[in-house]
C-alpha cells in the first residue's frame, strides 16, 4: 500500500513567512520517509473545524504545487481535489500540463464536483446547482482527455466551447497525467471514475470502515462493467479521516486498520498532519508507519 501526505494546515508558529520554508522541508521529509504522493487542498478559504477558521491561511493550490515541484524530485504532486468550478477546463489542462513538464512527469489531476459554496460567494465565483456541476465535471473530463491527445480540434459541449484544444507542450506523463476523481456518490461520481479516471479517492476512517469502502468498490466495479472499462486499472485510494498517532503504538494500531482495508482493495492511503509541526508528523510516519503499511 502506498502512502501519501495531504497538507491541510498553513497556520504555522512563524506566520506566513514560515509557510514557504516549511513546505520545502515537508517535501524533503516526505521523500526521505518513503511518501509517494504529496497533495494539498484546493480551496480559496480554510474550511473551519479541525483545520482552522475560514479567515486562517489558505494557499492557492497550483501555485503551491509548482513550489513543491522545485523542492522535491520523486513524489507525485496533486490537489486533493480541485473543484470543477474553480478553473476553466482548458486552462486547468494547461496548468496540469505545465506542472507535469516542470516536475519531470509527476503531476496528477485530482478533480471533483466542488461543494464549498461559501468560498465561491466570497470571491464572486459562480456556484451552479449540483446537477449542473456534475455536467460540467463530465465535460471537463472530456476536455482534458482531448487536450492531452493528438486531437487539436474544437470541443462543443453544453457548458464549454473550445475553438481549438491546442496544448503545447504536452505533459511528459504517458499517456497523460493520472486523473483521480474524489467522491463516493454511487450514481454519478463512481460512474465518471469508471468512464474517465485512473484513480478513485474515498473517505475512510471510524465511520467508513472496510465494509463501507468495499461496497463503494463493488459499485465502481459494476459501473466499469457497464462502461466496458477495466476495473483493475483504477487505483483505489482513501483519505484517512480518523485519529492517528504516528508513534510505535499508534503505528501498530493503524497498520492493523490498513491491513483490513488492503484486504478489500485499497492501494493507497493519504494522511493529514493537522498540528503545528507537519515536518515532525511526516518524519514520525517514516519511522513508525510507512515501513509497515507499504509492505501490505
Residue pairs with C-beta under 8 A, 6 or more apart in sequence:
1 258
1 261
1 262
1 266
1 267
1 268
1 269
1 293
1 294
1 296
2 36
2 37
2 267
2 268
2 269
2 294
3 34
3 35
3 36
3 37
3 268
3 269
3 270
3 271
3 285
3 289
3 290
3 293
3 294
4 35
4 36
4 37
4 38
4 39
4 76
4 237
4 268
4 269
4 270
4 271
5 26
5 30
5 35
5 37
5 38
5 39
5 270
5 271
5 272
5 273
5 282
5 285
6 39
6 40
6 41
6 80
6 239
6 270
6 271
6 272
7 23
7 26
7 38
7 39
7 40
7 41
7 272
7 273
7 278
8 40
8 41
8 51
8 272
8 273
8 274
9 51
9 52
9 273
9 274
9 275
9 276
9 278
10 19
10 46
10 56
10 57
10 58
10 59
11 52
11 56
11 57
11 276
12 18
12 19
12 22
12 276
13 276
14 22
16 57
19 57
19 59
20 67
22 278
22 279
23 64
23 67
23 68
23 71
24 67
24 68
24 71
25 279
26 38
26 278
26 279
26 282
27 38
27 68
27 71
27 72
27 75
28 71
28 72
29 279
29 282
29 283
29 286
30 38
30 72
30 75
30 282
31 72
31 73
31 74
31 75
32 283
32 286
33 282
33 283
33 285
33 286
33 287
33 290
34 286
34 290
34 291
34 294
35 75
35 282
35 285
35 286
35 290
36 75
36 76
36 268
37 75
37 76
37 77
37 78
37 108
37 268
37 270
38 68
38 72
38 75
38 76
38 77
38 78
39 77
39 78
39 79
39 80
39 110
39 270
40 59
40 61
40 64
40 65
40 68
40 79
40 80
41 47
41 58
41 61
41 79
41 80
42 61
42 62
42 79
42 80
42 81
42 82
42 83
42 86
42 110
43 58
43 61
43 116
43 119
44 58
44 86
44 116
44 119
44 120
44 122
44 123
44 125
45 54
45 55
45 58
45 116
45 118
45 119
45 122
46 52
46 53
46 54
46 55
46 56
46 57
46 58
47 54
47 116
48 54
50 274
51 274
54 118
54 119
61 79
61 82
62 79
62 95
62 96
62 99
65 77
65 78
65 79
65 99
65 107
66 98
66 99
66 102
68 77
69 77
69 99
69 102
69 103
69 106
70 102
72 103
72 106
73 104
74 106
75 106
76 106
76 107
76 108
76 178
77 99
77 103
77 106
77 107
77 108
78 107
78 108
78 109
78 110
78 180
79 110
80 110
80 180
80 182
80 201
80 239
80 270
81 110
81 111
81 112
81 180
81 181
81 182
81 201
82 92
82 109
82 110
82 111
82 112
83 111
83 112
83 113
83 114
83 115
83 116
84 111
84 112
84 113
84 114
84 133
84 136
84 137
84 140
85 114
85 120
85 125
85 126
85 127
85 128
85 133
85 136
86 114
86 125
87 95
88 160
89 136
89 139
89 140
89 143
89 144
89 160
90 143
90 147
90 160
90 162
90 165
92 109
92 111
92 140
92 144
93 143
93 144
93 147
93 148
93 167
94 147
94 167
96 107
96 109
96 144
96 171
96 177
97 107
97 147
97 148
97 167
97 169
97 170
97 171
97 177
99 106
99 107
100 106
100 107
100 171
100 172
100 173
100 177
101 169
101 171
101 172
104 172
105 171
105 172
105 173
107 171
107 173
107 177
108 177
108 178
108 179
108 180
108 199
109 144
109 177
109 178
109 179
109 180
110 180
110 181
110 182
110 201
111 137
111 140
111 141
111 179
111 180
111 181
111 182
112 137
112 181
112 182
112 183
112 189
113 130
113 133
113 134
113 137
113 183
113 188
113 189
114 120
114 127
114 133
117 127
119 125
120 126
120 127
121 127
128 136
132 159
134 188
134 192
135 158
135 159
136 159
136 160
137 192
138 192
138 196
139 157
139 158
139 159
139 160
140 160
141 179
141 181
141 192
141 195
141 196
141 197
142 155
142 157
142 196
143 155
143 157
143 160
143 162
143 165
144 176
144 179
145 176
145 196
146 153
146 155
146 165
147 165
147 167
148 167
148 170
148 171
148 175
148 176
148 177
149 176
151 165
152 164
152 165
152 166
152 167
153 164
153 165
154 161
154 162
154 163
154 164
154 165
155 161
155 162
155 165
171 177
178 198
178 199
178 235
179 196
179 197
179 198
179 199
180 197
180 198
180 199
180 200
180 201
180 235
180 237
181 189
181 192
181 193
181 196
181 197
181 199
181 200
181 201
182 200
182 201
182 239
183 189
183 201
183 202
184 190
184 202
184 203
184 216
186 216
186 219
190 200
190 216
190 219
190 220
190 223
191 223
191 227
193 199
193 200
193 220
193 223
193 234
194 220
194 223
194 224
194 226
194 227
194 229
194 231
194 234
195 223
195 227
195 229
197 234
198 233
198 234
198 235
199 234
199 235
199 236
199 237
199 268
200 220
200 234
200 235
200 236
200 237
201 237
201 238
201 239
201 270
202 208
202 213
202 216
202 237
202 238
202 239
203 238
203 239
203 241
204 212
204 213
204 238
204 239
204 240
204 241
204 242
204 261
204 266
204 269
205 240
205 241
205 242
206 242
206 243
207 241
208 241
209 260
209 261
210 260
210 261
210 263
210 264
211 264
213 238
213 261
213 264
213 265
213 266
214 264
214 265
217 236
217 264
217 265
220 231
220 234
221 231
224 230
224 231
224 234
225 231
235 267
235 268
236 265
236 266
236 267
236 268
237 266
237 267
237 268
237 269
237 270
238 261
238 266
238 268
238 269
238 270
239 269
239 270
239 272
240 269
240 270
240 271
240 272
241 272
242 257
244 250
244 254
244 271
245 251
246 281
246 284
246 285
246 287
246 288
246 289
247 284
247 288
248 288
250 288
250 289
251 288
251 289
251 292
252 292
254 289
254 293
255 289
255 292
255 293
255 296
258 266
258 269
258 293
258 296
259 296
261 269
262 296
269 293
271 285
271 289
273 281
273 282
275 281
